[in-house]
Structure formats: C-alpha cells, structure tokens
Amino acid sequence: MSVSKIAMIPARMGSQRLKHKNLRLLGGIPLITRAIRKCKQANIFDEIWVNSEHSDFGNIASEEHVFFHKRPEELGNDTATHEQFVYEFLTKHSCEYLFQVHSIAPLLTSIEIVDFVNDMLTSGVDAMLSIVEEQIECAVRGKPVSLLVLTAAT
C-alpha cells in the first residue's frame, strides 16, 4: 500500500566543507533532530524518514520515533546527487508525494512546512522548490555555512 505524503530528511556523515554538519548543535539540539521534530510538529506527513548511509542517523531516527532508510555507501559520498539517492529511496518506499526537508535549514518552521505541503498539494505541479531570500553561502569564524530549504516532487 502506498503512503500519500513522506517527509524525507537526507543526511550524509561525510560533509566536506563542514564536518558532521547534520549533527552540529544549535541550542543544544542536533540539526537533524530539529528537522525531525519540525516535521513531526507539522503533523502533515504520513511518514517521516531519515535517509543516510551512516547508522548513527538510524539511532537518532529511532530515538525520535521516525523511520530510517540506510542508503548504499556510494550514495553517501560527496559526488552522489540528490537525484540518485532520491531515486534509490523511491525504489524502496512508495508514495504519492515526497518532500525533502533539509536538516541544515534550522530557520525553517513547522508552519512553513505545512504551508509548503499545502501549496504543493493544491498547485497541480509535479515539482516545487521553496525560495527564501537569504544568503545561502556564508562563513562564520572563517568556516563555510550552508542553508538549504525544502523540495518536493510527485
């Protein structure tokens, strides 16, 4: 049986620019955990999945009572594309809508997630990207910081 709406939170352990960025703490809470909790607070998804090549994220998913998809190691390196790991995920998990929620978008709110999902469901489009007018590449104390947002496709 197909699940209608899945939130998928991609997380690689091998970030090149900012090591272990998905595990970085903001207010004492790892970024990956913040993303999971925002998806849960949105209360709009049938399932929430963390998608990673590294089992440490499986432990976090389990602690937060969401699902974990362990993708192949080769889809966890810095040359793997979103298209590749999304395709691999969809070969294992059927759904009508897949929403990527990035853990490295700590300013994203659960209300914005709900609004995005509702816009996607009523728009009649096949794919949608959210746009936030913020500088997405910047440095703090000489280290790069990336902020990404939400994507969806049917």
Number of C-alpha atoms within 10 A of each C-alpha: 6 8 14 14 20 21 26 27 23 24 22 21 19 16 14 11 11 13 12 13 21 23 20 16 13 10 8 7 11 18 21 26 21 22 25 25 16 20 24 19 15 17 14 17 20 12 18 24 22 26 25 23 22 18 15 11 24 20 12 19 21 12 10 13 13 16 16 20 21 17 18 13 12 11 19 22 15 12 8 12 12 12 9 10 20 17 12 14 18 11 9 9 14 15 16 11 20 25 24 23 26 23 27 24 18 17 13 20 16 18 14 15 23 18 13 18 24 12 13 21 14 8 11 9 11 11 14 17 14 12 10 12 5 8 8 14 10 11 10 7 6 7 9 12 15 14 17 19 19 22 20 20 14 16
